[in-house]
Amino acid sequence: MKKIQRGFTLIELVMVIVILGVLAAVALPKFVDLKGDAETAAVSGMAGGLASASSINYAGCAVKNQAVTTDKCVKVAKCSDVGTLLVPTLSLTTTASDTAYYLLADTAVATNGATATCELRKLTSATATTFYKASYGAVGAAN
């Protein structure tokens, strides 16, 4: 008569544990660094929003012949001015912070339609010298 197996052998159990251990060793570092990926995506998303707001503002100013008009055209003469286009407004300074976005430099925009490249940053921690960064274009308007 054939003997019916009623469980797992010790070798099968050990192999499952080894496979789970290898998977955990490979996958765990990927999950631990998700904060860095999320912060990078957040800074990139904010930079994209600022670039979009700047372009829409320039289009509104072009329609109004570059005249400052409430809710249509806001003067953009430097990188930090773009933060006022968002609702709620985003205060952009050059003071390094791990809790708020800041600019590497508050670059001036020369004339209407000219674009200045602005670098948005956020420190990785309060004591760190490393940061997350993304760039956006500030389009001069009503200058």
Residue, then its C-alpha position, 0 to 999 in steps of 0.5 A: m500500500k501507498k503511504i499518504q503524505r500528511g504534511f511538509t517535509l523539513i527540507e521543504l519548510v527550510m527552503v520556504i524560509v530561505i526563499l522568504g529570507v532572500l526576498a526580504a533581504v532584496a525587497l526591504p531596502k527598496f521599501v525603506d527608501l520610499k521616503g526619499d522617492a516620495e520627497t523627490a516626487a513632491v518637489s518635482g510636482m511643486a516645480g511643475g505646478l509653479a511652471s504651469a502657473s507661470s505659463i498661464n499667468y503669462a498667457g493672461c498678461a499677453v491678452k491684457n497687453q502686459a497690464v497688471t489686472t486682478d485675477k488675469c495678470v500678475k507681475v512676475a519679475k523674479c523666481s519667488d513671484v511665481g509662488t504668489l500665483l498659487v492658491p494658497t500662495l507659496s512663500l518662496t525664499t532662499t532660506a534653506s529648510d527641511t519643512a518648506y520649499y526654498l529657492l537656490a537663488d531668487t533669479a530675476v526675469a529680464t523682460n516679458g516672455a523671457t524665462a529664468t530657470c529657477e531651482l526649487r529645493k527642500l533639505t532632507s532633514a534639519t541637520a542635513t546638507t543634502f536636499y531634494k531639488a527640481s527646476y521650473g521656468a519663471v516666465g516674465a510678465a507685466n515687466 
